[in-house]
Amino acid sequence: MSIATVDITPLAGAGDPAPVLLTVEEAARCLRIGRTTCYALIRTGELESLTIGGLRRVPADAPAAYLARRRAEQRAA
């Protein structure tokens, strides 16, 4: 089974490396969902996140992992 891909390249500027961590808003944009829904996914543990200082960040590969899990769940249903 392959991992779903989520394109995060538009989040990096010209010549900048792809981001390792995303803001919640950037993760929501990648998933094409609202910010509130993204926070709900984080709160329930469905979308991986971590806190750095007082900032909530989402690993860049977490949206793709979330999509892969959701697709596998729907296929199994």
All heavy atoms as TSV, in Angstrom:
chain	resi	resn	atom	element	x	y	z
A	1	MET	N	N	0.847	-1.166	0.000
A	1	MET	CA	C	0.000	0.000	0.000
A	1	MET	C	C	0.895	1.233	0.000
A	1	MET	O	O	1.863	1.308	0.728
A	1	MET	CB	C	-0.890	-0.010	1.245
A	1	MET	CG	C	-1.656	1.263	1.372
A	1	MET	SD	S	-2.680	1.564	2.827
A	1	MET	CE	C	-2.621	0.193	3.841
A	2	SER	N	N	0.565	2.196	-0.826
A	2	SER	CA	C	1.370	3.410	-0.885
A	2	SER	C	C	0.774	4.477	0.017
A	2	SER	O	O	-0.412	4.466	0.306
A	2	SER	CB	C	1.448	3.924	-2.324
A	2	SER	OG	O	0.168	4.313	-2.748
A	3	ILE	N	N	1.627	5.396	0.438
A	3	ILE	CA	C	1.187	6.500	1.290
A	3	ILE	C	C	0.617	7.587	0.393
A	3	ILE	O	O	1.161	7.879	-0.662
A	3	ILE	CB	C	2.373	7.051	2.101
A	3	ILE	CG1	C	2.889	5.983	3.020
A	3	ILE	CG2	C	2.022	8.309	2.811
A	3	ILE	CD1	C	2.960	6.299	4.460
A	4	ALA	N	N	-0.484	8.170	0.821
A	4	ALA	CA	C	-1.075	9.279	0.082
A	4	ALA	C	C	-0.111	10.459	0.116
A	4	ALA	O	O	0.648	10.629	1.061
A	4	ALA	CB	C	-2.404	9.683	0.723
A	5	THR	N	N	-0.129	11.249	-0.930
A	5	THR	CA	C	0.749	12.416	-0.953
A	5	THR	C	C	-0.075	13.683	-0.870
A	5	THR	O	O	-1.166	13.757	-1.409
A	5	THR	CB	C	1.600	12.453	-2.235
A	5	THR	OG1	O	0.722	12.475	-3.357
A	5	THR	CG2	C	2.515	11.256	-2.310
A	6	VAL	N	N	0.455	14.636	-0.175
A	6	VAL	CA	C	-0.148	15.955	-0.051
A	6	VAL	C	C	0.913	16.938	-0.496
A	6	VAL	O	O	2.028	16.933	0.027
A	6	VAL	CB	C	-0.590	16.250	1.401
A	6	VAL	CG1	C	-1.155	17.644	1.509
A	6	VAL	CG2	C	-1.598	15.224	1.875
A	7	ASP	N	N	0.587	17.765	-1.463
A	7	ASP	CA	C	1.563	18.690	-2.025
A	7	ASP	C	C	1.777	19.879	-1.103
A	7	ASP	O	O	0.873	20.686	-0.907
A	7	ASP	CB	C	1.086	19.164	-3.397
A	7	ASP	CG	C	2.144	19.970	-4.121
A	7	ASP	OD1	O	3.323	19.894	-3.724
A	7	ASP	OD2	O	1.793	20.662	-5.088
A	8	ILE	N	N	2.980	19.968	-0.511
A	8	ILE	CA	C	3.310	21.101	0.355
A	8	ILE	C	C	4.297	22.043	-0.313
A	8	ILE	O	O	4.704	23.022	0.288
A	8	ILE	CB	C	3.870	20.632	1.720
A	8	ILE	CG1	C	5.149	19.840	1.537
A	8	ILE	CG2	C	2.846	19.853	2.510
A	8	ILE	CD1	C	5.909	19.589	2.803
A	9	THR	N	N	4.664	21.767	-1.567
A	9	THR	CA	C	5.647	22.618	-2.240
A	9	THR	C	C	5.215	24.070	-2.379
A	9	THR	O	O	6.067	24.949	-2.300
A	9	THR	CB	C	6.030	22.046	-3.620
A	9	THR	OG1	O	4.855	21.773	-4.368
A	9	THR	CG2	C	6.849	20.778	-3.468
A	10	PRO	N	N	3.917	24.373	-2.561
A	10	PRO	CA	C	3.568	25.801	-2.636
A	10	PRO	C	C	3.828	26.558	-1.340
A	10	PRO	O	O	3.890	27.772	-1.330
A	10	PRO	CB	C	2.075	25.797	-2.944
A	10	PRO	CG	C	1.776	24.465	-3.502
A	10	PRO	CD	C	2.777	23.531	-2.869
A	11	LEU	N	N	4.012	25.840	-0.226
A	11	LEU	CA	C	4.249	26.499	1.055
A	11	LEU	C	C	5.679	27.013	1.174
A	11	LEU	O	O	5.962	27.879	1.987
A	11	LEU	CB	C	3.949	25.530	2.201
A	11	LEU	CG	C	2.507	25.002	2.255
A	11	LEU	CD1	C	2.379	23.966	3.356
A	11	LEU	CD2	C	1.516	26.127	2.440
A	12	ALA	N	N	6.588	26.467	0.398
A	12	ALA	CA	C	7.984	26.917	0.427
A	12	ALA	C	C	8.179	28.022	-0.603
A	12	ALA	O	O	7.603	27.985	-1.681
A	12	ALA	CB	C	8.916	25.749	0.125
A	13	GLY	N	N	8.974	28.995	-0.264
A	13	GLY	CA	C	9.279	30.069	-1.202
A	13	GLY	C	C	10.254	29.589	-2.257
A	13	GLY	O	O	10.808	28.497	-2.178
A	14	ALA	N	N	10.492	30.396	-3.252
A	14	ALA	CA	C	11.425	30.036	-4.326
A	14	ALA	C	C	12.818	29.816	-3.743
A	14	ALA	O	O	13.367	30.673	-3.067
A	14	ALA	CB	C	11.457	31.130	-5.380
A	15	GLY	N	N	13.386	28.647	-3.988
A	15	GLY	CA	C	14.716	28.338	-3.506
A	15	GLY	C	C	14.773	27.885	-2.057
A	15	GLY	O	O	15.818	27.455	-1.586
A	16	ASP	N	N	13.672	27.976	-1.332
A	16	ASP	CA	C	13.640	27.526	0.060
A	16	ASP	C	C	13.394	26.022	0.107
A	16	ASP	O	O	12.703	25.470	-0.745
A	16	ASP	CB	C	12.513	28.219	0.834
A	16	ASP	CG	C	12.763	29.695	1.056
A	16	ASP	OD1	O	13.935	30.107	0.970
A	16	ASP	OD2	O	11.794	30.429	1.309
A	17	PRO	N	N	13.939	25.347	1.108
A	17	PRO	CA	C	13.656	23.914	1.249
A	17	PRO	C	C	12.195	23.716	1.673
A	17	PRO	O	O	11.572	24.621	2.229
A	17	PRO	CB	C	14.609	23.466	2.348
A	17	PRO	CG	C	14.928	24.687	3.121
A	17	PRO	CD	C	14.843	25.831	2.140
A	18	ALA	N	N	11.649	22.542	1.396
A	18	ALA	CA	C	10.275	22.230	1.813
A	18	ALA	C	C	10.212	22.274	3.340
A	18	ALA	O	O	11.147	21.860	4.020
A	18	ALA	CB	C	9.873	20.862	1.298
A	19	PRO	N	N	9.109	22.772	3.884
A	19	PRO	CA	C	9.014	22.871	5.349
A	19	PRO	C	C	8.959	21.497	6.009
A	19	PRO	O	O	8.408	20.549	5.452
A	19	PRO	CB	C	7.703	23.635	5.563
A	19	PRO	CG	C	6.923	23.445	4.318
A	19	PRO	CD	C	7.916	23.265	3.215
A	20	VAL	N	N	9.517	21.405	7.201
A	20	VAL	CA	C	9.484	20.172	7.987
A	20	VAL	C	C	8.256	20.183	8.883
A	20	VAL	O	O	7.635	19.159	9.108
A	20	VAL	CB	C	10.772	20.047	8.840
A	20	VAL	CG1	C	10.706	18.847	9.753
A	20	VAL	CG2	C	11.982	19.983	7.937
A	21	LEU	N	N	7.910	21.365	9.373
A	21	LEU	CA	C	6.731	21.538	10.214
A	21	LEU	C	C	5.796	22.549	9.565
A	21	LEU	O	O	6.246	23.514	8.946
A	21	LEU	CB	C	7.130	22.052	11.603
A	21	LEU	CG	C	8.001	21.127	12.440
A	21	LEU	CD1	C	8.460	21.844	13.703
A	21	LEU	CD2	C	7.246	19.863	12.794
A	22	LEU	N	N	4.508	22.316	9.730
A	22	LEU	CA	C	3.495	23.213	9.188
A	22	LEU	C	C	2.728	23.854	10.331
A	22	LEU	O	O	2.577	23.256	11.397
A	22	LEU	CB	C	2.493	22.425	8.328
A	22	LEU	CG	C	3.037	21.557	7.208
A	22	LEU	CD1	C	1.913	20.730	6.597
A	22	LEU	CD2	C	3.712	22.405	6.158
A	23	THR	N	N	2.227	25.055	10.108
A	23	THR	CA	C	1.285	25.625	11.057
A	23	THR	C	C	-0.029	24.869	10.883
A	23	THR	O	O	-0.234	24.154	9.891
A	23	THR	CB	C	1.049	27.122	10.791
A	23	THR	OG1	O	0.418	27.281	9.517
A	23	THR	CG2	C	2.347	27.913	10.846
A	24	VAL	N	N	-0.923	25.018	11.832
A	24	VAL	CA	C	-2.222	24.360	11.724
A	24	VAL	C	C	-2.955	24.877	10.492
A	24	VAL	O	O	-3.591	24.107	9.762
A	24	VAL	CB	C	-3.049	24.581	13.010
A	24	VAL	CG1	C	-4.456	24.028	12.855
A	24	VAL	CG2	C	-2.347	23.939	14.200
A	25	GLU	N	N	-2.828	26.149	10.210
A	25	GLU	CA	C	-3.487	26.733	9.047
A	25	GLU	C	C	-2.938	26.138	7.749
A	25	GLU	O	O	-3.689	25.854	6.818
A	25	GLU	CB	C	-3.332	28.255	9.044
A	25	GLU	CG	C	-4.136	28.967	10.116
A	25	GLU	CD	C	-3.493	28.913	11.511
A	25	GLU	OE1	O	-2.331	28.445	11.647
A	25	GLU	OE2	O	-4.175	29.302	12.466
A	26	GLU	N	N	-1.621	25.940	7.673
A	26	GLU	CA	C	-1.010	25.345	6.482
A	26	GLU	C	C	-1.443	23.890	6.315
A	26	GLU	O	O	-1.737	23.450	5.204
A	26	GLU	CB	C	0.512	25.435	6.560
A	26	GLU	CG	C	1.048	26.834	6.401
A	26	GLU	CD	C	2.522	26.955	6.740
A	26	GLU	OE1	O	3.056	26.094	7.465
A	26	GLU	OE2	O	3.144	27.926	6.254
A	27	ALA	N	N	-1.508	23.152	7.423
A	27	ALA	CA	C	-1.965	21.764	7.366
A	27	ALA	C	C	-3.422	21.709	6.907
A	27	ALA	O	O	-3.794	20.859	6.083
A	27	ALA	CB	C	-1.811	21.097	8.732
A	28	ALA	N	N	-4.236	22.624	7.404
A	28	ALA	CA	C	-5.640	22.674	6.992
A	28	ALA	C	C	-5.739	22.978	5.503
A	28	ALA	O	O	-6.542	22.363	4.782
A	28	ALA	CB	C	-6.391	23.736	7.806
A	29	ARG	N	N	-4.913	23.890	5.019
A	29	ARG	CA	C	-4.911	24.221	3.594
A	29	ARG	C	C	-4.500	23.014	2.754
A	29	ARG	O	O	-5.084	22.750	1.702
A	29	ARG	CB	C	-3.960	25.399	3.350
A	29	ARG	CG	C	-4.412	26.288	2.225
A	29	ARG	CD	C	-3.565	27.550	2.070
A	29	ARG	NE	N	-3.251	28.179	3.338
A	29	ARG	CZ	C	-2.048	28.613	3.685
A	29	ARG	NH1	N	-1.031	28.502	2.858
A	29	ARG	NH2	N	-1.835	29.177	4.857
A	30	CYS	N	N	-3.508	22.247	3.219
A	30	CYS	CA	C	-3.074	21.040	2.507
A	30	CYS	C	C	-4.202	20.023	2.405
A	30	CYS	O	O	-4.357	19.361	1.379
A	30	CYS	CB	C	-1.901	20.385	3.237
A	30	CYS	SG	S	-0.349	21.261	3.069
A	31	LEU	N	N	-4.972	19.903	3.475
A	31	LEU	CA	C	-6.065	18.932	3.509
A	31	LEU	C	C	-7.366	19.486	2.924
A	31	LEU	O	O	-8.346	18.764	2.822
A	31	LEU	CB	C	-6.312	18.476	4.956
A	31	LEU	CG	C	-5.203	17.636	5.585
A	31	LEU	CD1	C	-5.442	17.474	7.073
A	31	LEU	CD2	C	-5.125	16.287	4.889
A	32	ARG	N	N	-7.360	20.764	2.598
A	32	ARG	CA	C	-8.553	21.434	2.067
A	32	ARG	C	C	-9.717	21.361	3.051
A	32	ARG	O	O	-10.862	21.070	2.699
A	32	ARG	CB	C	-8.993	20.851	0.723
A	32	ARG	CG	C	-7.933	20.842	-0.358
A	32	ARG	CD	C	-7.547	22.266	-0.744
A	32	ARG	NE	N	-6.810	22.300	-2.002
A	32	ARG	CZ	C	-5.491	22.403	-2.079
A	32	ARG	NH1	N	-4.771	22.466	-0.992
A	32	ARG	NH2	N	-4.886	22.460	-3.247
A	33	ILE	N	N	-9.394	21.616	4.333
A	33	ILE	CA	C	-10.396	21.658	5.389
A	33	ILE	C	C	-10.244	22.970	6.138
A	33	ILE	O	O	-9.261	23.685	5.948
A	33	ILE	CB	C	-10.268	20.475	6.378
A	33	ILE	CG1	C	-8.898	20.473	7.065
A	33	ILE	CG2	C	-10.523	19.148	5.671
A	33	ILE	CD1	C	-8.738	19.411	8.146
A	34	GLY	N	N	-11.195	23.276	6.987
A	34	GLY	CA	C	-11.131	24.495	7.772
A	34	GLY	C	C	-10.190	24.363	8.958
A	34	GLY	O	O	-9.859	23.260	9.398
A	35	ARG	N	N	-9.789	25.500	9.475
A	35	ARG	CA	C	-8.877	25.548	10.617
A	35	ARG	C	C	-9.496	24.881	11.847
A	35	ARG	O	O	-8.832	24.121	12.559
A	35	ARG	CB	C	-8.539	27.009	10.915
A	35	ARG	CG	C	-7.476	27.213	11.957
A	35	ARG	CD	C	-7.194	28.692	12.108
A	35	ARG	NE	N	-8.316	29.354	12.741
A	35	ARG	CZ	C	-8.317	29.779	14.003
A	35	ARG	NH1	N	-7.237	29.652	14.731
A	35	ARG	NH2	N	-9.362	30.355	14.521
A	36	THR	N	N	-10.772	25.135	12.087
A	36	THR	CA	C	-11.455	24.550	13.236
A	36	THR	C	C	-11.509	23.035	13.125
A	36	THR	O	O	-11.282	22.319	14.104
A	36	THR	CB	C	-12.878	25.129	13.368
A	36	THR	OG1	O	-12.781	26.559	13.450
A	36	THR	CG2	C	-13.591	24.601	14.594
A	37	THR	N	N	-11.792	22.522	11.934
A	37	THR	CA	C	-11.813	21.078	11.712
A	37	THR	C	C	-10.417	20.496	11.928
A	37	THR	O	O	-10.270	19.419	12.516
A	37	THR	CB	C	-12.307	20.761	10.292
A	37	THR	OG1	O	-13.605	21.331	10.123
A	37	THR	CG2	C	-12.356	19.271	10.041
A	38	CYS	N	N	-9.395	21.193	11.499
A	38	CYS	CA	C	-8.016	20.738	11.676
A	38	CYS	C	C	-7.681	20.659	13.165
A	38	CYS	O	O	-7.092	19.663	13.621
A	38	CYS	CB	C	-7.058	21.670	10.942
A	38	CYS	SG	S	-5.398	20.993	10.741
A	39	TYR	N	N	-8.065	21.667	13.941
A	39	TYR	CA	C	-7.839	21.620	15.380
A	39	TYR	C	C	-8.614	20.467	16.015
A	39	TYR	O	O	-8.124	19.817	16.946
A	39	TYR	CB	C	-8.230	22.937	16.051
A	39	TYR	CG	C	-7.121	23.962	16.050
A	39	TYR	CD1	C	-7.185	25.086	15.244
A	39	TYR	CD2	C	-6.005	23.799	16.864
A	39	TYR	CE1	C	-6.169	26.028	15.244
A	39	TYR	CE2	C	-4.982	24.740	16.877
A	39	TYR	CZ	C	-5.065	25.846	16.072
A	39	TYR	OH	O	-4.053	26.767	16.085
A	40	ALA	N	N	-9.800	20.165	15.527
A	40	ALA	CA	C	-10.592	19.045	16.048
A	40	ALA	C	C	-9.871	17.720	15.780
A	40	ALA	O	O	-9.841	16.841	16.642
A	40	ALA	CB	C	-11.988	19.041	15.435
A	41	LEU	N	N	-9.289	17.568	14.588
A	41	LEU	CA	C	-8.536	16.357	14.265
A	41	LEU	C	C	-7.309	16.215	15.172
A	41	LEU	O	O	-6.954	15.119	15.600
A	41	LEU	CB	C	-8.100	16.370	12.797
A	41	LEU	CG	C	-9.209	16.235	11.764
A	41	LEU	CD1	C	-8.630	16.427	10.363
A	41	LEU	CD2	C	-9.918	14.907	11.883
A	42	ILE	N	N	-6.675	17.329	15.473
A	42	ILE	CA	C	-5.524	17.328	16.373
A	42	ILE	C	C	-5.968	16.946	17.782
A	42	ILE	O	O	-5.336	16.112	18.446
A	42	ILE	CB	C	-4.821	18.701	16.367
A	42	ILE	CG1	C	-4.122	18.911	15.023
A	42	ILE	CG2	C	-3.851	18.840	17.530
A	42	ILE	CD1	C	-3.623	20.324	14.782
A	43	ARG	N	N	-7.062	17.532	18.244
A	43	ARG	CA	C	-7.562	17.281	19.590
A	43	ARG	C	C	-7.913	15.807	19.798
A	43	ARG	O	O	-7.642	15.229	20.852
A	43	ARG	CB	C	-8.777	18.164	19.873
A	43	ARG	CG	C	-9.260	18.140	21.292
A	43	ARG	CD	C	-10.337	19.188	21.603
A	43	ARG	NE	N	-11.312	19.412	20.552
A	43	ARG	CZ	C	-11.305	20.457	19.695
A	43	ARG	NH1	N	-10.366	21.358	19.757
A	43	ARG	NH2	N	-12.235	20.580	18.789
A	44	THR	N	N	-8.484	15.152	18.764
A	44	THR	CA	C	-8.859	13.747	18.877
A	44	THR	C	C	-7.685	12.806	18.616
A	44	THR	O	O	-7.820	11.598	18.772
A	44	THR	CB	C	-9.996	13.399	17.896
A	44	THR	OG1	O	-9.551	13.632	16.559
A	44	THR	CG2	C	-11.243	14.205	18.199
A	45	GLY	N	N	-6.546	13.354	18.193
A	45	GLY	CA	C	-5.372	12.530	17.936
A	45	GLY	C	C	-5.327	11.937	16.540
A	45	GLY	O	O	-4.432	11.159	16.225
A	46	GLU	N	N	-6.278	12.283	15.690
A	46	GLU	CA	C	-6.296	11.760	14.320
A	46	GLU	C	C	-5.204	12.381	13.462
A	46	GLU	O	O	-4.725	11.751	12.521
A	46	GLU	CB	C	-7.656	12.002	13.668
A	46	GLU	CG	C	-8.785	11.232	14.314
A	46	GLU	CD	C	-10.096	11.495	13.626
A	46	GLU	OE1	O	-10.278	11.006	12.497
A	46	GLU	OE2	O	-10.930	12.205	14.222
A	47	LEU	N	N	-4.838	13.618	13.763
A	47	LEU	CA	C	-3.782	14.311	13.036
A	47	LEU	C	C	-2.658	14.611	14.025
A	47	LEU	O	O	-2.875	15.253	15.057
A	47	LEU	CB	C	-4.300	15.613	12.412
A	47	LEU	CG	C	-3.316	16.417	11.579
A	47	LEU	CD1	C	-2.847	15.626	10.358
A	47	LEU	CD2	C	-3.957	17.728	11.131
A	48	GLU	N	N	-1.474	14.118	13.716
A	48	GLU	CA	C	-0.318	14.290	14.608
A	48	GLU	C	C	0.095	15.757	14.678
A	48	GLU	O	O	0.075	16.473	13.678
A	48	GLU	CB	C	0.850	13.458	14.073
A	48	GLU	CG	C	2.098	13.557	14.899
A	48	GLU	CD	C	3.277	12.863	14.253
A	48	GLU	OE1	O	3.139	12.287	13.163
A	48	GLU	OE2	O	4.355	12.927	14.850
A	49	SER	N	N	0.433	16.187	15.879
A	49	SER	CA	C	0.957	17.541	16.056
A	49	SER	C	C	1.854	17.558	17.277
A	49	SER	O	O	1.896	16.603	18.047
A	49	SER	CB	C	-0.182	18.548	16.231
A	49	SER	OG	O	-0.775	18.396	17.503
A	50	LEU	N	N	2.595	18.637	17.431
A	50	LEU	CA	C	3.428	18.819	18.603
A	50	LEU	C	C	3.471	20.290	18.963
A	50	LEU	O	O	3.153	21.150	18.151
A	50	LEU	CB	C	4.841	18.266	18.371
A	50	LEU	CG	C	5.551	18.730	17.101
A	50	LEU	CD1	C	6.757	19.551	17.475
A	50	LEU	CD2	C	5.976	17.508	16.331
A	51	THR	N	N	3.838	20.528	20.198
A	51	THR	CA	C	3.937	21.900	20.682
A	51	THR	C	C	5.400	22.257	20.846
A	51	THR	O	O	6.171	21.507	21.440
A	51	THR	CB	C	3.211	22.046	22.030
A	51	THR	OG1	O	1.862	21.621	21.879
A	51	THR	CG2	C	3.220	23.488	22.497
A	52	ILE	N	N	5.775	23.396	20.289
A	52	ILE	CA	C	7.126	23.926	20.436
A	52	ILE	C	C	6.962	25.297	21.087
A	52	ILE	O	O	6.406	26.210	20.468
A	52	ILE	CB	C	7.841	24.038	19.078
A	52	ILE	CG1	C	7.937	22.663	18.430
A	52	ILE	CG2	C	9.208	24.677	19.263
A	52	ILE	CD1	C	8.514	22.669	17.043
A	53	GLY	N	N	7.411	25.399	22.312
A	53	GLY	CA	C	7.127	26.612	23.066
A	53	GLY	C	C	5.620	26.678	23.265
A	53	GLY	O	O	5.019	25.758	23.765
A	54	GLY	N	N	5.008	27.725	22.815
A	54	GLY	CA	C	3.559	27.842	22.881
A	54	GLY	C	C	2.903	27.648	21.524
A	54	GLY	O	O	1.715	27.913	21.369
A	55	LEU	N	N	3.676	27.173	20.535
A	55	LEU	CA	C	3.171	27.058	19.168
A	55	LEU	C	C	2.803	25.628	18.830
A	55	LEU	O	O	3.553	24.696	19.133
A	55	LEU	CB	C	4.229	27.548	18.174
A	55	LEU	CG	C	4.731	28.975	18.395
A	55	LEU	CD1	C	5.890	29.257	17.456
A	55	LEU	CD2	C	3.607	29.962	18.191
A	56	ARG	N	N	1.676	25.419	18.193
A	56	ARG	CA	C	1.249	24.100	17.730
A	56	ARG	C	C	1.731	23.927	16.299
A	56	ARG	O	O	1.493	24.778	15.444
A	56	ARG	CB	C	-0.282	24.016	17.790
A	56	ARG	CG	C	-0.881	22.761	17.261
A	56	ARG	CD	C	-0.598	21.551	18.097
A	56	ARG	NE	N	-1.059	21.708	19.455
A	56	ARG	CZ	C	-0.863	20.807	20.408
A	56	ARG	NH1	N	-0.220	19.696	20.139
A	56	ARG	NH2	N	-1.294	21.020	21.619
A	57	ARG	N	N	2.441	22.848	16.025
A	57	ARG	CA	C	2.949	22.567	14.684
A	57	ARG	C	C	2.584	21.149	14.283
A	57	ARG	O	O	2.485	20.249	15.116
A	57	ARG	CB	C	4.465	22.741	14.623
A	57	ARG	CG	C	4.911	24.185	14.809
A	57	ARG	CD	C	4.461	25.049	13.645
A	57	ARG	NE	N	4.899	26.421	13.772
A	57	ARG	CZ	C	4.105	27.426	14.103
A	57	ARG	NH1	N	2.837	27.202	14.358
A	57	ARG	NH2	N	4.568	28.650	14.175
A	58	VAL	N	N	2.412	20.952	12.975
A	58	VAL	CA	C	2.056	19.662	12.402
A	58	VAL	C	C	3.225	19.202	11.537
A	58	VAL	O	O	3.653	19.951	10.650
A	58	VAL	CB	C	0.771	19.784	11.545
A	58	VAL	CG1	C	0.422	18.468	10.887
A	58	VAL	CG2	C	-0.392	20.296	12.389
A	59	PRO	N	N	3.766	18.001	11.776
A	59	PRO	CA	C	4.835	17.510	10.904
A	59	PRO	C	C	4.352	17.481	9.450
A	59	PRO	O	O	3.186	17.167	9.180
A	59	PRO	CB	C	5.110	16.099	11.423
A	59	PRO	CG	C	4.658	16.139	12.850
A	59	PRO	CD	C	3.479	17.070	12.867
A	60	ALA	N	N	5.238	17.793	8.531
A	60	ALA	CA	C	4.855	17.916	7.124
A	60	ALA	C	C	4.304	16.618	6.545
A	60	ALA	O	O	3.490	16.651	5.624
A	60	ALA	CB	C	6.050	18.400	6.301
A	61	ASP	N	N	4.703	15.470	7.099
A	61	ASP	CA	C	4.201	14.197	6.582
A	61	ASP	C	C	2.904	13.743	7.255
A	61	ASP	O	O	2.282	12.774	6.827
A	61	ASP	CB	C	5.268	13.109	6.716
A	61	ASP	CG	C	5.677	12.855	8.160
A	61	ASP	OD1	O	5.382	13.689	9.034
A	61	ASP	OD2	O	6.305	11.812	8.403
A	62	ALA	N	N	2.457	14.445	8.292
A	62	ALA	CA	C	1.252	14.058	9.025
A	62	ALA	C	C	-0.030	14.146	8.192
A	62	ALA	O	O	-0.869	13.248	8.287
A	62	ALA	CB	C	1.121	14.872	10.305
A	63	PRO	N	N	-0.233	15.201	7.371
A	63	PRO	CA	C	-1.457	15.211	6.557
A	63	PRO	C	C	-1.548	14.008	5.612
A	63	PRO	O	O	-2.618	13.408	5.471
A	63	PRO	CB	C	-1.364	16.529	5.783
A	63	PRO	CG	C	-0.547	17.417	6.665
A	63	PRO	CD	C	0.473	16.493	7.275
A	64	ALA	N	N	-0.438	13.618	4.996
A	64	ALA	CA	C	-0.444	12.459	4.090
A	64	ALA	C	C	-0.729	11.172	4.860
A	64	ALA	O	O	-1.463	10.301	4.385
A	64	ALA	CB	C	0.880	12.358	3.354
A	65	ALA	N	N	-0.165	11.040	6.061
A	65	ALA	CA	C	-0.413	9.855	6.886
A	65	ALA	C	C	-1.882	9.791	7.298
A	65	ALA	O	O	-2.492	8.709	7.296
A	65	ALA	CB	C	0.489	9.871	8.108
A	66	TYR	N	N	-2.460	10.933	7.645
A	66	TYR	CA	C	-3.881	10.985	7.998
A	66	TYR	C	C	-4.743	10.531	6.821
A	66	TYR	O	O	-5.658	9.718	6.980
A	66	TYR	CB	C	-4.265	12.411	8.428
A	66	TYR	CG	C	-5.751	12.626	8.532
A	66	TYR	CD1	C	-6.474	12.089	9.577
A	66	TYR	CD2	C	-6.438	13.358	7.557
A	66	TYR	CE1	C	-7.845	12.270	9.667
A	66	TYR	CE2	C	-7.794	13.542	7.632
A	66	TYR	CZ	C	-8.502	12.993	8.689
A	66	TYR	OH	O	-9.857	13.161	8.758
A	67	LEU	N	N	-4.444	11.037	5.623
A	67	LEU	CA	C	-5.201	10.643	4.435
A	67	LEU	C	C	-5.062	9.154	4.150
A	67	LEU	O	O	-6.046	8.489	3.797
A	67	LEU	CB	C	-4.735	11.436	3.219
A	67	LEU	CG	C	-5.194	12.882	3.141
A	67	LEU	CD1	C	-4.593	13.552	1.912
A	67	LEU	CD2	C	-6.690	12.977	3.114
A	68	ALA	N	N	-3.871	8.612	4.306
A	68	ALA	CA	C	-3.654	7.186	4.065
A	68	ALA	C	C	-4.491	6.343	5.023
A	68	ALA	O	O	-5.103	5.347	4.604
A	68	ALA	CB	C	-2.171	6.855	4.217
A	69	ARG	N	N	-4.542	6.744	6.298
A	69	ARG	CA	C	-5.361	6.014	7.267
A	69	ARG	C	C	-6.843	6.098	6.917
A	69	ARG	O	O	-7.553	5.101	6.976
A	69	ARG	CB	C	-5.133	6.560	8.683
A	69	ARG	CG	C	-3.878	6.073	9.333
A	69	ARG	CD	C	-3.838	6.399	10.825
A	69	ARG	NE	N	-4.137	7.784	11.143
A	69	ARG	CZ	C	-3.243	8.772	11.103
A	69	ARG	NH1	N	-1.999	8.524	10.748
A	69	ARG	NH2	N	-3.593	9.999	11.424
A	70	ARG	N	N	-7.298	7.284	6.550
A	70	ARG	CA	C	-8.720	7.459	6.187
A	70	ARG	C	C	-9.086	6.635	4.967
A	70	ARG	O	O	-10.145	6.011	4.914
A	70	ARG	CB	C	-9.034	8.934	5.918
A	70	ARG	CG	C	-9.074	9.836	7.133
A	70	ARG	CD	C	-10.181	9.430	8.113
A	70	ARG	NE	N	-11.467	9.305	7.468
A	70	ARG	CZ	C	-12.464	10.196	7.526
A	70	ARG	NH1	N	-12.299	11.275	8.226
A	70	ARG	NH2	N	-13.593	9.992	6.906
A	71	ARG	N	N	-8.204	6.607	3.968
A	71	ARG	CA	C	-8.472	5.820	2.758
A	71	ARG	C	C	-8.523	4.332	3.086
A	71	ARG	O	O	-9.384	3.611	2.587
A	71	ARG	CB	C	-7.412	6.101	1.702
A	71	ARG	CG	C	-7.507	7.534	1.167
A	71	ARG	CD	C	-6.398	7.814	0.212
A	71	ARG	NE	N	-6.810	7.341	-1.111
A	71	ARG	CZ	C	-6.051	7.388	-2.176
A	71	ARG	NH1	N	-4.828	7.873	-2.086
A	71	ARG	NH2	N	-6.491	6.971	-3.340
A	72	ALA	N	N	-7.617	3.870	3.945
A	72	ALA	CA	C	-7.612	2.452	4.332
A	72	ALA	C	C	-8.885	2.105	5.107
A	72	ALA	O	O	-9.469	1.039	4.893
A	72	ALA	CB	C	-6.378	2.160	5.190
A	73	GLU	N	N	-9.336	3.004	5.983
A	73	GLU	CA	C	-10.571	2.781	6.726
A	73	GLU	C	C	-11.774	2.687	5.792
A	73	GLU	O	O	-12.630	1.828	5.960
A	73	GLU	CB	C	-10.810	3.913	7.730
A	73	GLU	CG	C	-9.872	3.924	8.899
A	73	GLU	CD	C	-9.991	5.189	9.735
A	73	GLU	OE1	O	-10.865	6.039	9.435
A	73	GLU	OE2	O	-9.197	5.349	10.662
A	74	GLN	N	N	-11.820	3.553	4.789
A	74	GLN	CA	C	-12.960	3.533	3.866
A	74	GLN	C	C	-12.940	2.308	2.983
A	74	GLN	O	O	-13.990	1.781	2.640
A	74	GLN	CB	C	-12.978	4.813	3.029
A	74	GLN	CG	C	-13.423	5.999	3.852
A	74	GLN	CD	C	-13.796	7.197	2.990
A	74	GLN	OE1	O	-13.514	7.235	1.803
A	74	GLN	NE2	N	-14.433	8.174	3.611
A	75	ARG	N	N	-11.747	1.840	2.600
A	75	ARG	CA	C	-11.654	0.626	1.805
A	75	ARG	C	C	-12.101	-0.588	2.600
A	75	ARG	O	O	-12.706	-1.502	2.061
A	75	ARG	CB	C	-10.221	0.408	1.317
A	75	ARG	CG	C	-9.839	1.309	0.188
A	75	ARG	CD	C	-8.478	0.903	-0.378
A	75	ARG	NE	N	-7.962	1.995	-1.170
A	75	ARG	CZ	C	-6.835	2.637	-0.945
A	75	ARG	NH1	N	-6.075	2.271	0.068
A	75	ARG	NH2	N	-6.450	3.617	-1.700
A	76	ALA	N	N	-11.786	-0.588	3.909
A	76	ALA	CA	C	-12.142	-1.720	4.762
A	76	ALA	C	C	-13.645	-1.759	5.068
A	76	ALA	O	O	-14.174	-2.820	5.365
A	76	ALA	CB	C	-11.347	-1.648	6.065
A	77	ALA	N	N	-14.290	-0.612	4.968
A	77	ALA	CA	C	-15.717	-0.538	5.305
A	77	ALA	C	C	-16.601	-1.122	4.219
A	77	ALA	O	O	-16.291	-1.327	3.125
A	77	ALA	CB	C	-16.121	0.907	5.556
